[in-house]
């Protein structure tokens, strides 16, 4: 996925301290500095969600919510609620 097709989309989430980078309708990367849930507005469709720990790296892992549909939805919480930064990756399920 070329990063040039993704853009800043902070307006899609409700947490004022997070950062959202998106190719709308396809893929969303949401950086959450405090590792807490936020709400995100997604176009109609079905999406899979996984989490990345930027402090340790490694594989994507499942959090409290694994699937989302369009609308204003919560990301749920990361796999470990440690108050540290996490990245939520949301991908359209084709």
N, C-alpha and C positions, 0 to 999 in steps of 0.2 A: 504494500500500500504506500504510494508516494506521499510523503509528509506534505508536499506542496498543495495537496488537495484538502488538507485539514486546516482548520482555522480556529482562532479563539472564539469560544462560545460560552463565556462566563454567564451570560444572561439566561442560560438554560437551567442553571442550578440556583437553589435558594440560599446556600451558605455563602456569606459575603467574603469568607477567607479562602475559599477553594479556587481552583483553576480548572477550567474545562477546555479541552482541545478536541475538535470534532470534525468529521465529515458527516454532516447531518443526514440522518436516516440510515447510516451504515455503521459507524464506529465512534465511540466516545471514550476519552481518557480523562478521568476526573482526579486531580491531585487534591487530597484532603489533608492539610497540615496537622490536624488534631485527630485524624482517624475516626471521625464520627460521621454518622449518617447525614445525608443531604437529600433533598428532593430534586429530581431532574425531569424536565418536560421532553418527552420523546414523541416522534411522529408515530402514526399507527403502524403496528407490526409487532413481531415477537423478537426478544433480545435475550442473549445469554450474558451473564455477568460473572467476572472473576476479579480477584484482587492480586496486586503486586506489592511486595514489601521493598521500597526503595533503599532501605537501610541495609538489608542483607542480600538482596537480589534473589535469584533462584526462580523456581517455577511459579506460574499463576496458581492461586488457590481459591477455594470456594468460601464465601462468607455466609451471612445469615439469610441472604436471598440469592438464588441462582438464576431465576428467570424473571423477565419483566415484559409487560406489554405497553403499547403506546399510552400516552397521557402523562399526567403529573404523578410520578412514582418515587418512592423512597429507594435509595441505594441499599438500605439496610446497613449492617455493621460489618467491618472487616473480620477475617478469621480470628484475630486476636485483638481484643479491645484494650490496647495498652496506652492510649492517649497520644500515640506517636503518629507520624505521617504514613499514609497509605495511598496507593493509586487504584482506583476502581476502573476496570476496563469493561465497557459495555459494547457488545457486537451484535449486529442484526443477525438473526437466525434465518438463513435462507433455505 
